[in-house]
């Protein structure tokens, strides 16, 4: 599932829902791989391959990623916490800029 997130933006929201529902089954190595994959996917500059820019509901997608990242931070694993803080800072900054530009979304 995580590898398919790297390859394609199709059904990205469904993949995040799946990860969110099966979150408790993941071990530290898989969580680390998930955060690395999310960072790789969201820091892309190509508009078509970045799901935050190419999906229909960017706010919902950003909140899903933030929720998954928040749940990882709640596990209090130091290396994952720092990675999640970087990801959250990027997501919140992007979401803030998006909502400033489009006032009718809120």
C-alpha atoms as an extended CHARMM CRD file, in Angstrom:
* protein
*
       106  EXT
         1         1  UNK       CA              0.0000000000        0.0000000000        0.0000000000  PROA      1               0.0000000000
         2         2  UNK       CA              2.7500000000        2.4540000000        0.9240000000  PROA      2               0.0000000000
         3         3  UNK       CA              4.7280000000        1.6560000000       -2.2230000000  PROA      3               0.0000000000
         4         4  UNK       CA              1.6910000000        2.4230000000       -4.3530000000  PROA      4               0.0000000000
         5         5  UNK       CA              1.5870000000        5.9040000000       -2.7820000000  PROA      5               0.0000000000
         6         6  UNK       CA              5.0030000000        6.6280000000       -4.3050000000  PROA      6               0.0000000000
         7         7  UNK       CA              4.0620000000        5.3900000000       -7.7470000000  PROA      7               0.0000000000
         8         8  UNK       CA              0.6840000000        6.9900000000       -8.3240000000  PROA      8               0.0000000000
         9         9  UNK       CA             -1.5390000000        9.7540000000       -6.9820000000  PROA      9               0.0000000000
        10        10  UNK       CA             -4.6460000000        7.8240000000       -7.9330000000  PROA      10              0.0000000000
        11        11  UNK       CA             -6.8880000000        6.9670000000       -5.0080000000  PROA      11              0.0000000000
        12        12  UNK       CA             -4.4610000000        8.6690000000       -2.6080000000  PROA      12              0.0000000000
        13        13  UNK       CA             -7.2610000000        9.6320000000       -0.2490000000  PROA      13              0.0000000000
        14        14  UNK       CA             -8.5060000000        6.0340000000       -0.0440000000  PROA      14              0.0000000000
        15        15  UNK       CA             -4.9660000000        4.8280000000        0.6480000000  PROA      15              0.0000000000
        16        16  UNK       CA             -4.7080000000        7.2960000000        3.5420000000  PROA      16              0.0000000000
        17        17  UNK       CA             -8.0460000000        6.1190000000        4.9440000000  PROA      17              0.0000000000
        18        18  UNK       CA             -6.8010000000        2.5270000000        4.7470000000  PROA      18              0.0000000000
        19        19  UNK       CA             -3.5820000000        3.4330000000        6.5530000000  PROA      19              0.0000000000
        20        20  UNK       CA             -5.5450000000        5.3580000000        9.1550000000  PROA      20              0.0000000000
        21        21  UNK       CA             -7.8750000000        2.4380000000        9.8850000000  PROA      21              0.0000000000
        22        22  UNK       CA             -5.0320000000       -0.1050000000       10.1140000000  PROA      22              0.0000000000
        23        23  UNK       CA             -2.6500000000        2.2050000000       11.9460000000  PROA      23              0.0000000000
        24        24  UNK       CA             -2.4340000000        0.0800000000       15.0950000000  PROA      24              0.0000000000
        25        25  UNK       CA             -1.0050000000       -2.8710000000       13.1310000000  PROA      25              0.0000000000
        26        26  UNK       CA              2.1030000000       -0.9510000000       12.0290000000  PROA      26              0.0000000000
        27        27  UNK       CA              5.4520000000       -1.3490000000       13.7370000000  PROA      27              0.0000000000
        28        28  UNK       CA              8.1960000000        1.2990000000       14.0570000000  PROA      28              0.0000000000
        29        29  UNK       CA              9.9320000000        0.3260000000       10.8260000000  PROA      29              0.0000000000
        30        30  UNK       CA              6.7420000000        0.5670000000        8.8110000000  PROA      30              0.0000000000
        31        31  UNK       CA              5.8230000000        3.9050000000       10.4090000000  PROA      31              0.0000000000
        32        32  UNK       CA              9.2830000000        5.2230000000        9.5380000000  PROA      32              0.0000000000
        33        33  UNK       CA              8.8250000000        4.0430000000        5.9530000000  PROA      33              0.0000000000
        34        34  UNK       CA              5.3940000000        5.6920000000        5.8360000000  PROA      34              0.0000000000
        35        35  UNK       CA              6.7290000000        9.0700000000        7.0070000000  PROA      35              0.0000000000
        36        36  UNK       CA              9.6280000000        8.8780000000        4.5310000000  PROA      36              0.0000000000
        37        37  UNK       CA              7.1690000000        8.0900000000        1.7410000000  PROA      37              0.0000000000
        38        38  UNK       CA              4.8380000000       10.9490000000        2.6980000000  PROA      38              0.0000000000
        39        39  UNK       CA              7.7670000000       13.3690000000        2.7720000000  PROA      39              0.0000000000
        40        40  UNK       CA              8.9450000000       12.1380000000       -0.6100000000  PROA      40              0.0000000000
        41        41  UNK       CA              5.4790000000       12.4330000000       -2.1390000000  PROA      41              0.0000000000
        42        42  UNK       CA              4.5610000000       15.8420000000       -0.7200000000  PROA      42              0.0000000000
        43        43  UNK       CA              7.8870000000       17.5400000000       -1.3460000000  PROA      43              0.0000000000
        44        44  UNK       CA              7.6710000000       16.8880000000       -5.1070000000  PROA      44              0.0000000000
        45        45  UNK       CA              7.7050000000       19.9730000000       -7.2940000000  PROA      45              0.0000000000
        46        46  UNK       CA              5.8890000000       18.3950000000      -10.2470000000  PROA      46              0.0000000000
        47        47  UNK       CA              2.2480000000       19.4450000000       -9.9940000000  PROA      47              0.0000000000
        48        48  UNK       CA              0.8400000000       16.2350000000      -11.4510000000  PROA      48              0.0000000000
        49        49  UNK       CA              2.7560000000       13.9240000000       -9.1170000000  PROA      49              0.0000000000
        50        50  UNK       CA              2.0630000000       15.8530000000       -5.9070000000  PROA      50              0.0000000000
        51        51  UNK       CA             -1.2710000000       14.6260000000       -4.4930000000  PROA      51              0.0000000000
        52        52  UNK       CA             -1.7970000000       17.7710000000       -2.4380000000  PROA      52              0.0000000000
        53        53  UNK       CA             -1.9110000000       19.7720000000       -5.6510000000  PROA      53              0.0000000000
        54        54  UNK       CA             -3.5480000000       17.3170000000       -8.0350000000  PROA      54              0.0000000000
        55        55  UNK       CA             -6.4010000000       15.9230000000       -5.9090000000  PROA      55              0.0000000000
        56        56  UNK       CA             -9.9200000000       17.3100000000       -5.8520000000  PROA      56              0.0000000000
        57        57  UNK       CA            -10.1980000000       18.0610000000       -2.1310000000  PROA      57              0.0000000000
        58        58  UNK       CA             -6.7840000000       19.3270000000       -1.0260000000  PROA      58              0.0000000000
        59        59  UNK       CA             -7.9740000000       20.4300000000        2.4100000000  PROA      59              0.0000000000
        60        60  UNK       CA             -9.3520000000       16.9900000000        3.2620000000  PROA      60              0.0000000000
        61        61  UNK       CA             -6.1760000000       15.3190000000        2.0070000000  PROA      61              0.0000000000
        62        62  UNK       CA             -3.9740000000       17.6610000000        4.0500000000  PROA      62              0.0000000000
        63        63  UNK       CA             -6.0180000000       16.9880000000        7.1720000000  PROA      63              0.0000000000
        64        64  UNK       CA             -5.7700000000       13.2270000000        6.6450000000  PROA      64              0.0000000000
        65        65  UNK       CA             -1.9840000000       13.4250000000        6.3560000000  PROA      65              0.0000000000
        66        66  UNK       CA             -1.8510000000       15.6630000000        9.4170000000  PROA      66              0.0000000000
        67        67  UNK       CA             -4.0060000000       13.1730000000       11.3550000000  PROA      67              0.0000000000
        68        68  UNK       CA             -1.7690000000       10.2250000000       10.4420000000  PROA      68              0.0000000000
        69        69  UNK       CA              1.3060000000       12.2490000000       11.3450000000  PROA      69              0.0000000000
        70        70  UNK       CA             -0.2530000000       13.3060000000       14.6400000000  PROA      70              0.0000000000
        71        71  UNK       CA             -0.9900000000        9.6780000000       15.5370000000  PROA      71              0.0000000000
        72        72  UNK       CA              2.6340000000        8.7820000000       14.8220000000  PROA      72              0.0000000000
        73        73  UNK       CA              3.7990000000       11.6190000000       17.0870000000  PROA      73              0.0000000000
        74        74  UNK       CA              1.5680000000       10.3000000000       19.8750000000  PROA      74              0.0000000000
        75        75  UNK       CA              3.6950000000        7.1320000000       19.9530000000  PROA      75              0.0000000000
        76        76  UNK       CA              6.5740000000        9.3340000000       21.2090000000  PROA      76              0.0000000000
        77        77  UNK       CA              9.3760000000        7.7740000000       19.1360000000  PROA      77              0.0000000000
        78        78  UNK       CA             12.0730000000       10.4150000000       18.8790000000  PROA      78              0.0000000000
        79        79  UNK       CA             13.2230000000        9.8490000000       15.2840000000  PROA      79              0.0000000000
        80        80  UNK       CA              9.6510000000        9.6940000000       14.0270000000  PROA      80              0.0000000000
        81        81  UNK       CA              8.6110000000       12.7260000000       16.0620000000  PROA      81              0.0000000000
        82        82  UNK       CA             11.1730000000       14.9710000000       14.4010000000  PROA      82              0.0000000000
        83        83  UNK       CA             10.2500000000       13.7130000000       10.9270000000  PROA      83              0.0000000000
        84        84  UNK       CA              6.5490000000       14.2280000000       11.6420000000  PROA      84              0.0000000000
        85        85  UNK       CA              7.1770000000       17.7550000000       12.8890000000  PROA      85              0.0000000000
        86        86  UNK       CA              8.8370000000       18.6110000000        9.5630000000  PROA      86              0.0000000000
        87        87  UNK       CA              5.9400000000       17.0610000000        7.6480000000  PROA      87              0.0000000000
        88        88  UNK       CA              3.3290000000       18.8140000000        9.7970000000  PROA      88              0.0000000000
        89        89  UNK       CA              5.0660000000       22.1590000000        9.3970000000  PROA      89              0.0000000000
        90        90  UNK       CA              4.9750000000       21.7410000000        5.6250000000  PROA      90              0.0000000000
        91        91  UNK       CA              1.3310000000       20.5920000000        5.5830000000  PROA      91              0.0000000000
        92        92  UNK       CA              0.1070000000       23.3610000000        7.9000000000  PROA      92              0.0000000000
        93        93  UNK       CA              2.0630000000       26.0210000000        6.0350000000  PROA      93              0.0000000000
        94        94  UNK       CA              0.6720000000       24.8780000000        2.7060000000  PROA      94              0.0000000000
        95        95  UNK       CA             -2.8440000000       24.6500000000        4.0830000000  PROA      95              0.0000000000
        96        96  UNK       CA             -2.5580000000       28.1330000000        5.5880000000  PROA      96              0.0000000000
        97        97  UNK       CA             -1.3970000000       29.5960000000        2.2580000000  PROA      97              0.0000000000
        98        98  UNK       CA             -4.2080000000       27.8040000000        0.4340000000  PROA      98              0.0000000000
        99        99  UNK       CA             -6.8740000000       29.1280000000        2.7920000000  PROA      99              0.0000000000
       100       100  UNK       CA             -5.4670000000       32.6680000000        2.5790000000  PROA      100             0.0000000000
       101       101  UNK       CA             -5.7690000000       32.6140000000       -1.2090000000  PROA      101             0.0000000000
       102       102  UNK       CA             -9.2060000000       31.0240000000       -1.4050000000  PROA      102             0.0000000000
       103       103  UNK       CA            -11.4740000000       32.6680000000        1.1590000000  PROA      103             0.0000000000
       104       104  UNK       CA            -14.5970000000       30.8980000000       -0.0310000000  PROA      104             0.0000000000
       105       105  UNK       CA            -13.2600000000       27.4410000000        0.9960000000  PROA      105             0.0000000000
       106       106  UNK       CA            -13.6960000000       27.9280000000        4.7460000000  PROA      106             0.0000000000
